[in-house]
Amino acid sequence: MVSRWQIQQAARVVRQGGIIAYPTEAVWGLGCDPWNELAVERLLALKERPMNKGLILVADSIGQFDFLLEDLPEIWRDRLASTWPGPNTWLVPHQQRLPEWITGEHSSVALRVSDHPLVRELCALTGPLVSTSANPAGRPAARSRLRVEQYFPRQLDKVLGGTLGGRKNPSLIRDLISGDVIRPS
C-alpha cells in the first residue's frame, strides 16, 4: 500500500524537475512535468527515444485538459468524456498549446485520463504528467519495479511503489477526429 505521504513526495520530485517511475494500468511508466523542457529531454535520453515521436500526457480528470479541449466541437468532447477515466488514449489536436518537446512533429497530442488510483492521486497533485512506458527504446515495457530498476539503475529521482492495475496491455490509442485505432489494446 502506497501512503499519501509517498505520493506527495513523488509529486514534489516532479515539481522540482525530477523523473519518477510509477505503476499504471498495465505497465510501469516514467513521468515528469510536461512543462519542464530539461526534465522531458532527460526522460527522452533515458529511454533513447527521439523527441519527434511525441509523448502521452496522463491526467486525473478531463478537467485537467480543458485548456486543450475548450475549442473542440461538443461531439468530440463527448467522445472523450464517454471513455474516460479508462484505458483509452486519444490523439487530440493541440492547437499549438503545448511545447514541441511534448508533441514532437505531430499536430495532435496523446491524452489519457487514468483510472489507476495511484496515477489519479499523483496527477491531482501535479497536474497532467508525461506518461511513457518504463523501458529503453526497443525493450519490453517494465511490468515490475525490479525491471524498472534494472533498466534505469540509479538514474531516476523517485520510484513510487504500488501495483499495476491488472490490464494485460497498454491503453488503446485512437485518433479523436477520425476515430481510427492507431494502437489496439
Residue, then its C-alpha position, 0 to 999 in steps of 0.5 A: m500500500v502506497s501512503r499519501w505521504q509517498i505520493q506527495q513526495a513523488a509529486r514534489v520530485v516532479r515539481q522540482g524537475g525530477i523523473i519518477a517511475y510509477p505503476t499504471e494500468a498495465v505497465w510501469g511508466l516514467g513521468c515528469d512535468p510536461w512543462n519542464e523542457l530539461a526534465v522531458e529531454r532527460l526522460l527522452a535520453l533515458k529511454e533513447r527515444p527521439m523527441n519527434k515521436g511525441l509523448i502521452l500526457v496522463a491526467d486525473s480528470i478531463g478537467q485537467f485538459d480543458f485548456l486543450l479541449e475548450d475549442l473542440p466541437e461538443i461531439w468530440r468532447d463527448r467522445l472523450a468524456s464517454t471513455w474516460p477515466g479508462p484505458n483509452t488514449w486519444l490523439v487530440p489536436h493541440q492547437q499549438r498549446l503545448p511545447e514541441w518537446i511534448t508533441g514532437e512533429h505531430s499536430s495532435v497530442a496523446l491524452r489519457v485520463s487514468d483510472h489507476p488510483l495511484v496515477r489519479e492521486l499523483c496527477a491531482l497533485t501535479g497536474p497532467l504528467v508525461s506518461t511513457s512506458a518504463n523501458p529503453a527504446g526497443r525493450p519490453a515495457a517494465r511490468s515490475r519495479l525490479r525491471v524498472e530498476q534494472y533498466f534505469p539503475r540509479q538514474l531516476d529521482k523517485v520510484l513510487g511503489g504500488t501495483l499495476g492495475g491488472r490490464k494485460n496491455p497498454s491503453l488503446i490509442r485512437d485518433l479523436i477526429s477520425g476515430d481510427v485505432i492507431r494502437p489496439s489494446 
